[in-house]
Amino acid sequence: MKTKTLLIALLFISIASFAQKSNIEKNLKMYTQVWDDIVNKGQIDLINDKNFDPNVVQINPAGNIEGIADFKAYYQNFITGFSDIKFTVVDAFGQGDKIAKHWSFSGKHTGEFFGIPPTGNTVNVEGVTLAKMKNGRIVQEQDFLDNSVMMQQLGLASNPENVGHIDAAYSAFAKGDIPAVLGMMDAKIVWNEAEGNSLADGNPYIGPDAVLNGVFIRLGEMYDGFTLKNIELHDMSNNQVLATLRYDATVKSTGKKIDVQVAHLWTLKDGKITAFQQYVDTKKLADAEQK
């Protein structure tokens, strides 16, 4: 009798376990398919009461998004804000009524995104979403991602490594390692000398070779002991770094010394220098070059 009771209990446990596994698999299939269709195919109308509980909640630090209408409006920003969208569920698994999803999202910012005008930048971010299911429908979601990375990729926040890149460029220049400096530049860098500077005759210098031949080599021909001193770096928005410094050198043709205040505005993208703008007391430079 005891053996029979035990077998019945084990049978019920097995049935319950199978039913639970089957339910989880069903939820996972539905969940991943719905979000693939919504994001990759732009089928935003799939955010409806067939796939989402009427009281669905998107847990958000800025304030929870509640109800299907607001939930739909929230995710509409991603659909209309980006083109060339690629949304991938890297992995998804579940337990009970809970689902964990590891995902990646990429796209080109060509539309308004939560009020942000199009930047034309491409974003590529990863995150994790914790979701809850109820009666086969999605009832709650909470996204976890590094928003600062997306803001940096949109060009709305600066990469904290920018200052380090520019510091490295100045250090290499001080050592005379010009190839290293050139290697830090984007292939299409736009370099501008201050208007009125004798080296501004080639503005804008496009590409590292143009900077080498139009600026660096000519600096060596014009000056003895050309030195950058009192360099201070200031992290700016839009992936820009402002450097304040002084030039110290002797003009070869006149023997006159220069000691002038200067500012450099650097622009970077993905660790490469894409633009340079010089600001300097061009009158002092001109006077020193005058025989």
JORA-V499011 format. One record per backbone hydrogen bond with DSSP energy under -0.5 kcal/mol. NH is the residue of the N-H (numbers start at 1). CO is the residue of the C=O. E is the energy in kcal/mol with one decimal. If there is no record, write none. Layout:
nh co e
NH CO E
NH CO E
//
This chain:
nh co e
5 1 -2.5
6 2 -2.4
7 3 -2.3
8 4 -2.2
9 5 -2.4
10 6 -2.6
11 7 -2.1
12 8 -2.4
13 9 -2.3
14 10 -2.5
15 11 -2.6
16 12 -2.7
17 13 -2.8
18 14 -2.5
19 15 -2.6
20 16 -2.5
21 17 -2.5
22 18 -2.6
23 19 -2.2
24 20 -2.4
25 21 -2.4
26 22 -2.1
27 23 -2.6
28 24 -2.7
29 25 -2.3
30 26 -2.4
31 27 -3.0
32 28 -2.6
33 29 -1.9
34 30 -2.4
35 31 -2.0
36 32 -1.8
37 33 -2.3
38 34 -2.3
39 35 -2.4
40 36 -1.5
41 36 -0.9
41 37 -0.5
43 37 -2.1
44 42 -2.0
46 43 -1.9
47 44 -1.9
48 46 -1.8
51 48 -0.6
52 48 -2.5
53 138 -2.7
56 53 -2.2
57 139 -1.6
58 65 -3.0
59 57 -0.7
59 141 -2.8
63 60 -2.0
65 58 -2.7
66 64 -0.6
67 56 -2.7
68 54 -0.8
71 67 -2.4
72 68 -2.7
73 69 -2.2
74 70 -2.2
75 71 -1.8
76 72 -1.4
77 73 -0.7
77 74 -0.9
78 75 -0.8
79 75 -1.3
80 76 -2.7
81 77 -1.4
82 78 -1.0
83 108 -2.4
86 106 -2.4
88 86 -0.5
88 104 -2.5
90 88 -1.0
90 102 -1.8
91 102 -1.8
93 100 -2.0
95 98 -2.1
98 95 -2.1
99 131 -2.6
100 93 -2.9
101 129 -2.6
102 91 -3.1
103 101 -0.6
103 127 -2.6
104 88 -2.3
105 125 -2.9
106 86 -1.6
107 123 -1.7
108 83 -2.9
109 107 -0.5
109 121 -3.4
110 81 -0.8
110 108 -1.5
111 81 -2.0
113 116 -2.1
116 113 -1.9
117 115 -0.6
119 109 -0.5
120 109 -2.7
123 107 -2.7
125 105 -2.7
127 103 -2.2
128 144 -2.4
129 101 -2.7
130 142 -2.4
131 99 -3.1
131 129 -0.5
132 140 -2.2
133 97 -2.9
134 137 -3.0
137 134 -1.5
138 51 -2.5
139 132 -2.7
140 132 -1.4
141 57 -2.4
142 130 -1.4
143 59 -0.6
144 128 -2.9
146 126 -0.5
147 145 -1.2
149 146 -1.1
150 146 -1.1
151 147 -2.4
152 148 -2.1
153 149 -2.4
154 150 -2.0
155 152 -1.0
156 151 -2.7
157 151 -1.2
162 159 -2.2
165 161 -1.8
166 162 -2.1
167 163 -2.5
168 164 -2.0
169 165 -1.7
170 166 -2.3
171 167 -2.2
172 168 -2.3
173 169 -2.2
174 170 -2.4
175 171 -1.3
176 173 -1.3
177 172 -2.6
178 176 -1.7
181 177 -1.5
182 178 -2.8
183 179 -1.9
184 180 -0.6
184 181 -1.2
185 182 -1.5
186 273 -3.2
189 186 -1.9
190 274 -2.2
191 189 -0.6
191 205 -2.7
192 276 -2.5
197 194 -2.2
200 197 -2.3
201 198 -0.8
202 199 -0.9
203 200 -1.8
205 191 -2.9
206 204 -0.6
207 189 -2.5
207 205 -0.6
211 207 -1.6
212 208 -2.7
213 209 -2.6
214 210 -2.6
215 211 -1.9
216 211 -2.0
217 212 -2.9
219 215 -2.3
220 216 -1.7
221 217 -1.5
222 218 -2.0
223 219 -2.5
224 250 -2.8
227 248 -2.5
229 227 -0.5
229 246 -2.3
232 244 -2.5
234 242 -2.6
236 240 -2.6
240 237 -0.8
241 266 -2.2
242 234 -2.7
243 241 -0.5
243 264 -3.1
244 232 -2.4
245 262 -2.3
246 229 -2.1
247 260 -2.2
248 227 -2.4
249 258 -1.7
250 224 -2.1
251 256 -3.4
252 222 -2.7
252 250 -0.5
254 251 -0.6
255 251 -2.9
258 249 -3.0
260 247 -1.5
262 245 -2.9
263 279 -2.9
264 243 -2.7
265 277 -2.7
266 241 -3.0
266 264 -0.6
267 275 -2.4
268 239 -2.7
269 272 -2.6
272 269 -1.9
273 184 -2.5
274 267 -2.8
274 272 -0.6
275 267 -1.5
276 190 -2.2
277 265 -1.8
278 192 -2.0
279 263 -2.8
281 261 -1.0
282 280 -1.7
285 281 -1.4
286 282 -2.6
287 283 -2.8
288 284 -1.9
289 285 -1.5
290 286 -1.0
//
